[in-house]
Amino acid sequence: MNDVMIFSVISLGAIGITAAVILYFVAQKFKVIEDPRIDEVEEALPAANCGGCGFPGCRNFAEATVKSANENKHIEGLNCPVGGNDVMTTVAAILGLEVEESKPLIAVIRCNGSRENSPQKVEYDGPATCAFAHNLYSGEGGCQYGCLGLGDCVDACQFDAIHMDPVTGLPVVNDKCVACGACVKACPRDIIELRFKGPKDKRIFVSCVNKERGGPAKKNCAVACIGCGLCEKECKFDAITIINNLAYIDYEKCKLCRKCVPVCPTNAIHELHFPPKKEKPVKPEAAVKEEKPELPASKEDTDKGGVPPEDTRPGSQEA
């Protein structure tokens, strides 16, 4: 009996040692050495895990930056919209690189189909989500491209940067926006776009995505873009193009000159945070017009009995 127990213990011990040796060599063969800078980069990130960088989370973004730094010696094309330039400068310093400063972005609502501009034609009675309503009907105002007003963009935002205006029924973006792009992905109508904030938050854009012709577009919304092309002709910087009956302003080319705004017949072009334009002063008309000097009567008038003025007739004054 004792021999059986001893044999069993020796056998199990030999199997354990053999398995341990095999596992050791397998672990050495397939081990992954992780760059310690990944942890440093992750600590420098805001830990929002919003996906605005294009990766599932901050850890994945940190791994991507370190990999790009090792393989490409740069991190161009990688950006944390929440942290902005300050965070990316810190990340670049950890990796021993330099990064160019990028212009900050902000979400803009490219729809002005408010309850006033696009009056209600039908009433929606269904699940209160834009994704569901988008598959059922064109919208209460009849525009198949306009905002549905059910707030999917608000639910997607983690930063309390967007809310629904109870008066207009449209979303409004505030200064908390970090351009993570969550609201852009959540909108089934693609009316939300990330654009340059602009100097002092000044920006100009076409607040419409309706691709219908002028007649149907105006029928459903009073301020719809009708693709007339007047703004395109007015722009001297080739920043405006007309595609599918819709004008679009390229924010990288736009110089914020505002000349396109007054020529739009439907007021579809929005200008934000600009001072009011100064009206040109009207030159006052002369209060008193200069009196024209009286001319002497013509010979024809004299023959008809006309008498020239006394001061013009020769010899009219006594010596």
Number of C-alpha atoms within 10 A of each C-alpha: 6 7 8 9 10 10 12 12 12 12 12 11 12 12 12 12 12 12 11 12 12 11 12 11 11 11 11 9 9 8 9 8 6 9 11 9 16 22 13 14 24 18 14 17 21 14 13 15 18 22 18 19 20 15 15 12 16 24 17 16 23 23 18 16 24 23 16 17 17 12 10 11 14 19 23 13 8 17 19 24 22 22 17 19 18 10 18 24 17 18 27 19 13 16 21 11 14 17 17 11 11 12 12 18 20 22 26 22 21 21 22 27 26 21 16 14 16 23 15 14 11 12 9 13 7 9 10 14 15 21 17 13 19 17 9 11 14 16 23 20 23 19 22 19 21 27 31 28 22 19 22 20 24 21 15 18 20 16 14 14 18 22 17 16 12 10 9 16 19 21 24 15 16 14 11 11 19 21 25 25 24 18 25 22 15 19 20 20 17 17 20 24 17 16 19 20 18 19 11 9 14 14 21 25 23 23 24 26 24 26 19 19 16 16 10 15 22 19 14 22 24 18 23 34 29 24 23 17 17 16 24 21 13 16 18 14 12 13 16 23 18 16 10 11 19 21 27 21 20 16 17 10 11 18 15 16 11 18 12 20 20 12 16 21 15 16 16 21 26 16 16 12 12 13 8 6 7 6 6 6 6 6 6 6 7 7 6 6 7 7 6 6 6 7 9 14 14 11 12 9 12 11 9 8 9 12 14 15 12 11 10 12 12 7 9 10 9 4 4
